Amino acid sequence: MTAVAATPARIDATDDELAAIAKALGHPVRVRILRLLMDRTSCYCGEIVEELPLAQATVSQHLKVLKDAGLIVGTIDGPRVCYCAHRERLARLGELVNNLVAVAKSPDAACCDEE
C-alpha cells in the first residue's frame, strides 16, 4: 500500500504577517521595550537604556528588530533617535491574534481527546 502525500496547506499573507510580528516579540527584552514605549508618547534610546540592565548596543539591536517589524517608529532628532510605539500596527497584531484564537474556539476545532 502506498501512502498518499497530503497536500500542504497554503500559507497566506496573514500567517506570514503574524509570524513576523511574533518573531519580533520572541525576546522578553523586546516585549519590555514595547511596554515602555506604550506607556509614553515618545522615548529616546538613552532613556530606554536607563530602564534596562543592558548595554546601549544591545538595546539598539532590539530596537532595530522591533522597528523592522513595524512595531515601533524611530525619528531622528539631531544626534538622537526618538522612538514611539506604532499603535496601529499593534492594533493589527490584536486582530491577527484574535483571528487565530477564533479558529481555536470553533466547535469544529476539536482535536484528539478534546471532546
N, CA, C and O atoms as a GROMACS GRO file, in nm:
protein
  460
    1MET      N    1   0.085  -0.116   0.000
    1MET     CA    2   0.000   0.000   0.000
    1MET      C    3   0.090   0.123   0.000
    1MET      O    4   0.185   0.132   0.078
    2THR      N    5   0.059   0.217  -0.087
    2THR     CA    6   0.140   0.339  -0.094
    2THR      C    7   0.071   0.450  -0.017
    2THR      O    8  -0.051   0.464  -0.018
    3ALA      N    9   0.153   0.528   0.049
    3ALA     CA   10   0.100   0.641   0.126
    3ALA      C   11   0.066   0.754   0.032
    3ALA      O   12   0.138   0.780  -0.065
    4VAL      N   13  -0.042   0.820   0.060
    4VAL     CA   14  -0.083   0.934  -0.020
    4VAL      C   15  -0.029   1.059   0.048
    4VAL      O   16  -0.055   1.084   0.166
    5ALA      N   17   0.046   1.136  -0.028
    5ALA     CA   18   0.102   1.259   0.028
    5ALA      C   19  -0.008   1.362   0.048
    5ALA      O   20  -0.090   1.385  -0.041
    6ALA      N   21  -0.010   1.421   0.163
    6ALA     CA   22  -0.110   1.524   0.192
    6ALA      C   23  -0.072   1.651   0.117
    6ALA      O   24   0.046   1.685   0.103
    7THR      N   25  -0.173   1.719   0.071
    7THR     CA   26  -0.148   1.847   0.005
    7THR      C   27  -0.112   1.948   0.112
    7THR      O   28  -0.189   1.968   0.207
    8PRO      N   29   0.004   2.013   0.099
    8PRO     CA   30   0.042   2.109   0.202
    8PRO      C   31  -0.054   2.227   0.206
    8PRO      O   32  -0.102   2.274   0.103
    9ALA      N   33  -0.080   2.272   0.325
    9ALA     CA   34  -0.169   2.388   0.342
    9ALA      C   35  -0.100   2.512   0.289
    9ALA      O   36   0.020   2.531   0.308
   10ARG      N   37  -0.178   2.595   0.223
   10ARG     CA   38  -0.125   2.721   0.173
   10ARG      C   39  -0.103   2.816   0.288
   10ARG      O   40  -0.188   2.827   0.377
   11ILE      N   41   0.008   2.883   0.289
   11ILE     CA   42   0.034   2.985   0.390
   11ILE      C   43  -0.005   3.118   0.329
   11ILE      O   44   0.048   3.159   0.225
   12ASP      N   45  -0.098   3.184   0.394
   12ASP     CA   46  -0.142   3.311   0.336
   12ASP      C   47  -0.066   3.428   0.398
   12ASP      O   48   0.014   3.410   0.490
   13ALA      N   49  -0.093   3.545   0.347
   13ALA     CA   50  -0.020   3.665   0.388
   13ALA      C   51  -0.042   3.696   0.536
   13ALA      O   52   0.049   3.746   0.602
   14THR      N   53  -0.160   3.667   0.589
   14THR     CA   54  -0.183   3.697   0.730
   14THR      C   55  -0.101   3.605   0.820
   14THR      O   56  -0.057   3.646   0.927
   15ASP      N   57  -0.080   3.480   0.777
   15ASP     CA   58   0.006   3.389   0.853
   15ASP      C   59   0.150   3.441   0.855
   15ASP      O   60   0.216   3.440   0.959
   16ASP      N   61   0.197   3.487   0.740
   16ASP     CA   62   0.332   3.544   0.732
   16ASP      C   63   0.343   3.668   0.821
   16ASP      O   64   0.442   3.687   0.891
   17GLU      N   65   0.240   3.751   0.816
   17GLU     CA   66   0.242   3.874   0.894
   17GLU      C   67   0.245   3.845   1.044
   17GLU      O   68   0.324   3.905   1.117
   18LEU      N   69   0.161   3.754   1.089
   18LEU     CA   70   0.158   3.718   1.230
   18LEU      C   71   0.290   3.656   1.273
   18LEU      O   72   0.341   3.686   1.381
   19ALA      N   73   0.346   3.569   1.191
   19ALA     CA   74   0.472   3.504   1.225
   19ALA      C   75   0.586   3.606   1.237
   19ALA      O   76   0.670   3.594   1.326
   20ALA      N   77   0.589   3.704   1.148
   20ALA     CA   78   0.695   3.806   1.153
   20ALA      C   79   0.684   3.889   1.281
   20ALA      O   80   0.786   3.919   1.344
   21ILE      N   81   0.563   3.926   1.318
   21ILE     CA   82   0.545   4.004   1.440
   21ILE      C   83   0.579   3.919   1.563
   21ILE      O   84   0.645   3.965   1.655
   22ALA      N   85   0.533   3.794   1.562
   22ALA     CA   86   0.561   3.705   1.676
   22ALA      C   87   0.711   3.684   1.692
   22ALA      O   88   0.762   3.679   1.804
   23LYS      N   89   0.781   3.673   1.582
   23LYS     CA   90   0.927   3.657   1.588
   23LYS      C   91   0.990   3.780   1.652
   23LYS      O   92   1.081   3.768   1.734
   24ALA      N   93   0.943   3.898   1.614
   24ALA     CA   94   0.997   4.022   1.671
   24ALA      C   95   0.969   4.030   1.821
   24ALA      O   96   1.048   4.088   1.895
   25LEU      N   97   0.860   3.973   1.865
   25LEU     CA   98   0.825   3.976   2.007
   25LEU      C   99   0.877   3.853   2.081
   25LEU      O  100   0.843   3.831   2.197
   26GLY      N  101   0.959   3.774   2.014
   26GLY     CA  102   1.009   3.649   2.069
   26GLY      C  103   1.119   3.662   2.173
   26GLY      O  104   1.177   3.561   2.213
   27HIS      N  105   1.150   3.782   2.217
   27HIS     CA  106   1.251   3.801   2.321
   27HIS      C  107   1.190   3.890   2.429
   27HIS      O  108   1.132   3.993   2.398
   28PRO      N  109   1.204   3.851   2.556
   28PRO     CA  110   1.141   3.929   2.662
   28PRO      C  111   1.189   4.074   2.670
   28PRO      O  112   1.114   4.162   2.714
   29VAL      N  113   1.311   4.102   2.630
   29VAL     CA  114   1.360   4.240   2.632
   29VAL      C  115   1.282   4.324   2.531
   29VAL      O  116   1.249   4.439   2.560
   30ARG      N  117   1.251   4.268   2.415
   30ARG     CA  118   1.174   4.344   2.316
   30ARG      C  119   1.032   4.368   2.364
   30ARG      O  120   0.975   4.474   2.337
   31VAL      N  121   0.974   4.273   2.434
   31VAL     CA  122   0.841   4.293   2.492
   31VAL      C  123   0.848   4.405   2.595
   31VAL      O  124   0.760   4.491   2.600
   32ARG      N  125   0.951   4.404   2.677
   32ARG     CA  126   0.968   4.509   2.779
   32ARG      C  127   0.985   4.646   2.714
   32ARG      O  128   0.925   4.744   2.759
   33ILE      N  129   1.066   4.654   2.609
   33ILE     CA  130   1.085   4.781   2.538
   33ILE      C  131   0.951   4.830   2.484
   33ILE      O  132   0.918   4.948   2.496
   34LEU      N  133   0.875   4.742   2.426
   34LEU     CA  134   0.745   4.780   2.371
   34LEU      C  135   0.653   4.831   2.482
   34LEU      O  136   0.581   4.929   2.463
   35ARG      N  137   0.655   4.765   2.596
   35ARG     CA  138   0.573   4.812   2.709
   35ARG      C  139   0.617   4.951   2.754
   35ARG      O  140   0.533   5.037   2.783
   36LEU      N  141   0.748   4.974   2.759
   36LEU     CA  142   0.799   5.106   2.797
   36LEU      C  143   0.748   5.213   2.700
   36LEU      O  144   0.704   5.320   2.742
   37LEU      N  145   0.755   5.182   2.572
   37LEU     CA  146   0.714   5.280   2.472
   37LEU      C  147   0.563   5.302   2.471
   37LEU      O  148   0.517   5.412   2.439
   38MET      N  149   0.486   5.201   2.505
   38MET     CA  150   0.341   5.217   2.509
   38MET      C  151   0.297   5.304   2.626
   38MET      O  152   0.189   5.363   2.624
   39ASP      N  153   0.381   5.311   2.730
   39ASP     CA  154   0.349   5.393   2.846
   39ASP      C  155   0.383   5.540   2.825
   39ASP      O  156   0.350   5.624   2.909
   40ARG      N  157   0.448   5.572   2.713
   40ARG     CA  158   0.493   5.708   2.688
   40ARG      C  159   0.451   5.750   2.548
   40ARG      O  160   0.414   5.667   2.465
   41THR      N  161   0.458   5.880   2.524
   41THR     CA  162   0.428   5.928   2.389
   41THR      C  163   0.551   5.916   2.300
   41THR      O  164   0.538   5.899   2.179
   42SER      N  165   0.670   5.926   2.358
   42SER     CA  166   0.794   5.905   2.283
   42SER      C  167   0.907   5.883   2.382
   42SER      O  168   0.893   5.910   2.501
   43CYS      N  169   1.019   5.833   2.332
   43CYS     CA  170   1.130   5.799   2.419
   43CYS      C  171   1.259   5.793   2.338
   43CYS      O  172   1.260   5.740   2.226
   44TYR      N  173   1.366   5.847   2.391
   44TYR     CA  174   1.496   5.838   2.325
   44TYR      C  175   1.565   5.709   2.366
   44TYR      O  176   1.540   5.655   2.474
   45CYS      N  177   1.651   5.662   2.280
   45CYS     CA  178   1.721   5.536   2.304
   45CYS      C  179   1.790   5.537   2.441
   45CYS      O  180   1.785   5.438   2.513
   46GLY      N  181   1.854   5.647   2.476
   46GLY     CA  182   1.924   5.657   2.604
   46GLY      C  183   1.832   5.637   2.722
   46GLY      O  184   1.872   5.580   2.824
   47GLU      N  185   1.709   5.685   2.711
   47GLU     CA  186   1.610   5.667   2.818
   47GLU      C  187   1.571   5.520   2.833
   47GLU      O  188   1.549   5.471   2.944
   48ILE      N  189   1.564   5.451   2.721
   48ILE     CA  190   1.531   5.308   2.724
   48ILE      C  191   1.646   5.232   2.788
   48ILE      O  192   1.624   5.140   2.868
   49VAL      N  193   1.768   5.269   2.752
   49VAL     CA  194   1.887   5.202   2.808
   49VAL      C  195   1.888   5.216   2.960
   49VAL      O  196   1.926   5.123   3.031
   50GLU      N  197   1.848   5.333   3.010
   50GLU     CA  198   1.846   5.355   3.155
   50GLU      C  199   1.747   5.263   3.227
   50GLU      O  200   1.764   5.234   3.345
   51GLU      N  201   1.646   5.218   3.155
   51GLU     CA  202   1.542   5.132   3.214
   51GLU      C  203   1.580   4.983   3.212
   51GLU      O  204   1.516   4.902   3.279
   52LEU      N  205   1.682   4.948   3.136
   52LEU     CA  206   1.717   4.807   3.118
   52LEU      C  207   1.861   4.780   3.161
   52LEU      O  208   1.947   4.868   3.150
   53PRO      N  209   1.888   4.659   3.210
   53PRO     CA  210   2.024   4.626   3.252
   53PRO      C  211   2.109   4.575   3.135
   53PRO      O  212   2.175   4.471   3.145
   54LEU      N  213   2.107   4.649   3.025
   54LEU     CA  214   2.177   4.606   2.904
   54LEU      C  215   2.260   4.720   2.847
   54LEU      O  216   2.235   4.837   2.875
   55ALA      N  217   2.359   4.684   2.768
   55ALA     CA  218   2.442   4.783   2.702
   55ALA      C  219   2.361   4.855   2.594
   55ALA      O  220   2.265   4.800   2.541
   56GLN      N  221   2.402   4.976   2.564
   56GLN     CA  222   2.332   5.057   2.463
   56GLN      C  223   2.329   4.986   2.329
   56GLN      O  224   2.227   4.990   2.260
   57ALA      N  225   2.438   4.920   2.291
   57ALA     CA  226   2.442   4.850   2.162
   57ALA      C  227   2.340   4.736   2.157
   57ALA      O  228   2.277   4.714   2.054
   58THR      N  229   2.323   4.666   2.268
   58THR     CA  230   2.226   4.557   2.274
   58THR      C  231   2.084   4.611   2.262
   58THR      O  232   2.001   4.555   2.190
   59VAL      N  233   2.056   4.720   2.333
   59VAL     CA  234   1.923   4.782   2.325
   59VAL      C  235   1.897   4.828   2.182
   59VAL      O  236   1.787   4.810   2.130
   60SER      N  237   1.997   4.886   2.118
   60SER     CA  238   1.982   4.932   1.979
   60SER      C  239   1.949   4.817   1.886
   60SER      O  240   1.869   4.833   1.793
   61GLN      N  241   2.009   4.701   1.908
   61GLN     CA  242   1.979   4.583   1.825
   61GLN      C  243   1.832   4.541   1.843
   61GLN      O  244   1.764   4.510   1.746
   62HIS      N  245   1.787   4.542   1.966
   62HIS     CA  246   1.647   4.505   1.993
   62HIS      C  247   1.552   4.609   1.931
   62HIS      O  248   1.448   4.572   1.876
   63LEU      N  249   1.587   4.736   1.939
   63LEU     CA  250   1.505   4.841   1.878
   63LEU      C  251   1.496   4.821   1.727
   63LEU      O  252   1.390   4.842   1.668
   64LYS      N  253   1.606   4.781   1.665
   64LYS     CA  254   1.608   4.758   1.520
   64LYS      C  255   1.511   4.646   1.482
   64LYS      O  256   1.438   4.658   1.383
   65VAL      N  257   1.510   4.538   1.559
   65VAL     CA  258   1.418   4.427   1.530
   65VAL      C  259   1.273   4.474   1.540
   65VAL      O  260   1.191   4.442   1.454
   66LEU      N  261   1.241   4.549   1.644
   66LEU     CA  262   1.105   4.600   1.661
   66LEU      C  263   1.068   4.697   1.549
   66LEU      O  264   0.955   4.697   1.500
   67LYS      N  265   1.163   4.779   1.510
   67LYS     CA  266   1.138   4.876   1.403
   67LYS      C  267   1.118   4.804   1.269
   67LYS      O  268   1.029   4.839   1.192
   68ASP      N  269   1.202   4.706   1.242
   68ASP     CA  270   1.190   4.630   1.116
   68ASP      C  271   1.055   4.558   1.106
   68ASP      O  272   1.003   4.538   0.996
   69ALA      N  273   0.999   4.519   1.220
   69ALA     CA  274   0.868   4.451   1.222
   69ALA      C  275   0.754   4.552   1.218
   69ALA      O  276   0.638   4.514   1.210
   70GLY      N  277   0.788   4.680   1.223
   70GLY     CA  278   0.685   4.784   1.217
   70GLY      C  279   0.614   4.810   1.349
   70GLY      O  280   0.513   4.880   1.352
   71LEU      N  281   0.666   4.754   1.458
   71LEU     CA  282   0.602   4.770   1.587
   71LEU      C  283   0.636   4.903   1.655
   71LEU      O  284   0.561   4.950   1.741
   72ILE      N  285   0.748   4.962   1.616
   72ILE     CA  286   0.786   5.093   1.667
   72ILE      C  287   0.830   5.180   1.550
   72ILE      O  288   0.862   5.130   1.442
   73VAL      N  289   0.831   5.309   1.573
   73VAL     CA  290   0.874   5.406   1.473
   73VAL      C  291   0.986   5.487   1.536
   73VAL      O  292   0.977   5.525   1.653
   74GLY      N  293   1.091   5.512   1.460
   74GLY     CA  294   1.201   5.593   1.510
   74GLY      C  295   1.222   5.713   1.420
   74GLY      O  296   1.228   5.700   1.298
   75THR      N  297   1.234   5.830   1.481
   75THR     CA  298   1.261   5.951   1.404
   75THR      C  299   1.389   6.014   1.457
   75THR      O  300   1.413   6.019   1.578
   76ILE      N  301   1.469   6.062   1.365
   76ILE     CA  302   1.596   6.123   1.402
   76ILE      C  303   1.570   6.264   1.454
   76ILE      O  304   1.501   6.344   1.391
   77ASP      N  305   1.627   6.292   1.569
   77ASP     CA  306   1.614   6.423   1.633
   77ASP      C  307   1.755   6.468   1.670
   77ASP      O  308   1.803   6.446   1.781
   78GLY      N  309   1.820   6.531   1.574
   78GLY     CA  310   1.960   6.570   1.595
   78GLY      C  311   2.047   6.445   1.601
   78GLY      O  312   2.040   6.360   1.512
   79PRO      N  313   2.129   6.434   1.705
   79PRO     CA  314   2.216   6.316   1.715
   79PRO      C  315   2.146   6.195   1.777
   79PRO      O  316   2.206   6.088   1.790
   80ARG      N  317   2.021   6.211   1.816
   80ARG     CA  318   1.949   6.103   1.885
   80ARG      C  319   1.833   6.053   1.800
   80ARG      O  320   1.790   6.118   1.704
   81VAL      N  321   1.784   5.935   1.838
   81VAL     CA  322   1.665   5.880   1.772
   81VAL      C  323   1.554   5.872   1.876
   81VAL      O  324   1.574   5.820   1.986
   82CYS      N  325   1.439   5.924   1.839
   82CYS     CA  326   1.322   5.923   1.925
   82CYS      C  327   1.230   5.810   1.878
   82CYS      O  328   1.194   5.803   1.760
   83TYR      N  329   1.193   5.722   1.969
   83TYR     CA  330   1.110   5.606   1.936
   83TYR      C  331   0.971   5.620   1.997
   83TYR      O  332   0.953   5.681   2.102
   84CYS      N  333   0.874   5.563   1.928
   84CYS     CA  334   0.740   5.552   1.984
   84CYS      C  335   0.676   5.423   1.931
   84CYS      O  336   0.715   5.370   1.827
   85ALA      N  337   0.578   5.374   2.007
   85ALA     CA  338   0.506   5.253   1.965
   85ALA      C  339   0.419   5.287   1.845
   85ALA      O  340   0.358   5.394   1.840
   86HIS      N  341   0.414   5.197   1.749
   86HIS     CA  342   0.328   5.213   1.631
   86HIS      C  343   0.194   5.150   1.667
   86HIS      O  344   0.172   5.031   1.645
   87ARG      N  345   0.106   5.232   1.721
   87ARG     CA  346  -0.019   5.181   1.779
   87ARG      C  347  -0.112   5.115   1.676
   87ARG      O  348  -0.182   5.021   1.710
   88GLU      N  349  -0.112   5.164   1.553
   88GLU     CA  350  -0.196   5.100   1.450
   88GLU      C  351  -0.145   4.959   1.420
   88GLU      O  352  -0.224   4.867   1.400
   89ARG      N  353  -0.015   4.944   1.418
   89ARG     CA  354   0.043   4.812   1.391
   89ARG      C  355   0.013   4.717   1.508
   89ARG      O  356  -0.013   4.599   1.488
   90LEU      N  357   0.017   4.771   1.629
   90LEU     CA  358  -0.016   4.689   1.746
   90LEU      C  359  -0.164   4.649   1.745
   90LEU      O  360  -0.198   4.539   1.787
   91ALA      N  361  -0.250   4.737   1.697
   91ALA     CA  362  -0.391   4.702   1.682
   91ALA      C  363  -0.406   4.590   1.581
   91ALA      O  364  -0.488   4.499   1.599
   92ARG      N  365  -0.327   4.595   1.474
   92ARG     CA  366  -0.329   4.488   1.373
   92ARG      C  367  -0.285   4.357   1.436
   92ARG      O  368  -0.342   4.252   1.406
   93LEU      N  369  -0.184   4.361   1.521
   93LEU     CA  370  -0.141   4.240   1.592
   93LEU      C  371  -0.258   4.181   1.670
   93LEU      O  372  -0.279   4.060   1.668
   94GLY      N  373  -0.333   4.266   1.738
   94GLY     CA  374  -0.450   4.219   1.812
   94GLY      C  375  -0.550   4.149   1.721
   94GLY      O  376  -0.606   4.046   1.757
   95GLU      N  377  -0.574   4.206   1.602
   95GLU     CA  378  -0.666   4.144   1.506
   95GLU      C  379  -0.616   4.007   1.463
   95GLU      O  380  -0.692   3.911   1.458
   96LEU      N  381  -0.487   3.999   1.432
   96LEU     CA  382  -0.430   3.872   1.385
   96LEU      C  383  -0.440   3.764   1.492
   96LEU      O  384  -0.475   3.650   1.463
   97VAL      N  385  -0.409   3.800   1.617
   97VAL     CA  386  -0.417   3.703   1.726
   97VAL      C  387  -0.563   3.664   1.751
   97VAL      O  388  -0.592   3.547   1.772
   98ASN      N  389  -0.653   3.761   1.749
   98ASN     CA  390  -0.795   3.730   1.769
   98ASN      C  391  -0.846   3.634   1.662
   98ASN      O  392  -0.925   3.545   1.693
   99ASN      N  393  -0.804   3.653   1.538
   99ASN     CA  394  -0.845   3.563   1.430
   99ASN      C  395  -0.792   3.422   1.454
   99ASN      O  396  -0.861   3.324   1.427
  100LEU      N  397  -0.670   3.412   1.503
  100LEU     CA  398  -0.612   3.282   1.532
  100LEU      C  399  -0.688   3.213   1.646
  100LEU      O  400  -0.718   3.094   1.637
  101VAL      N  401  -0.718   3.287   1.750
  101VAL     CA  402  -0.790   3.233   1.865
  101VAL      C  403  -0.933   3.196   1.826
  101VAL      O  404  -0.987   3.097   1.877
  102ALA      N  405  -0.994   3.272   1.739
  102ALA     CA  406  -1.131   3.243   1.696
  102ALA      C  407  -1.139   3.106   1.630
  102ALA      O  408  -1.237   3.034   1.648
  103VAL      N  409  -1.037   3.070   1.556
  103VAL     CA  410  -1.034   2.937   1.493
  103VAL      C  411  -1.028   2.830   1.600
  103VAL      O  412  -1.094   2.726   1.589
  104ALA      N  413  -0.949   2.853   1.704
  104ALA     CA  414  -0.938   2.755   1.812
  104ALA      C  415  -1.068   2.739   1.889
  104ALA      O  416  -1.095   2.632   1.944
  105LYS      N  417  -1.149   2.845   1.894
  105LYS     CA  418  -1.276   2.839   1.968
  105LYS      C  419  -1.388   2.778   1.885
  105LYS      O  420  -1.496   2.752   1.937
  106SER      N  421  -1.362   2.754   1.759
  106SER     CA  422  -1.464   2.697   1.671
  106SER      C  423  -1.503   2.557   1.719
  106SER      O  424  -1.416   2.479   1.759
  107PRO      N  425  -1.633   2.524   1.715
  107PRO     CA  426  -1.675   2.390   1.759
  107PRO      C  427  -1.617   2.280   1.670
  107PRO      O  428  -1.610   2.165   1.712
  108ASP      N  429  -1.577   2.312   1.549
  108ASP     CA  430  -1.519   2.213   1.460
  108ASP      C  431  -1.370   2.195   1.484
  108ASP      O  432  -1.306   2.116   1.414
  109ALA      N  433  -1.313   2.266   1.580
  109ALA     CA  434  -1.169   2.265   1.600
  109ALA      C  435  -1.123   2.161   1.702
  109ALA      O  436  -1.006   2.162   1.740
  110ALA      N  437  -1.210   2.073   1.748
  110ALA     CA  438  -1.170   1.973   1.845
  110ALA      C  439  -1.059   1.886   1.789
  110ALA      O  440  -1.059   1.848   1.672
  111CYS      N  441  -0.965   1.854   1.874
  111CYS     CA  442  -0.850   1.776   1.832
  111CYS      C  443  -0.828   1.661   1.927
  111CYS      O  444  -0.841   1.675   2.049
  112CYS      N  445  -0.794   1.548   1.872
  112CYS     CA  446  -0.758   1.430   1.952
  112CYS      C  447  -0.860   1.401   2.062
  112CYS      O  448  -0.972   1.361   2.034
  113ASP      N  449  -0.820   1.422   2.186
  113ASP     CA  450  -0.904   1.385   2.300
  113ASP      C  451  -0.989   1.501   2.351
  113ASP      O  452  -1.052   1.488   2.456
  114GLU      N  453  -0.994   1.612   2.280
  114GLU     CA  454  -1.071   1.729   2.325
  114GLU      C  455  -1.219   1.716   2.286
  114GLU      O  456  -1.266   1.791   2.201
  115GLU      N  457  -1.289   1.628   2.345
  115GLU     CA  458  -1.431   1.614   2.311
  115GLU      C  459  -1.517   1.611   2.431
  115GLU      O  460  -1.639   1.599   2.420
   0.00000   0.00000   0.00000
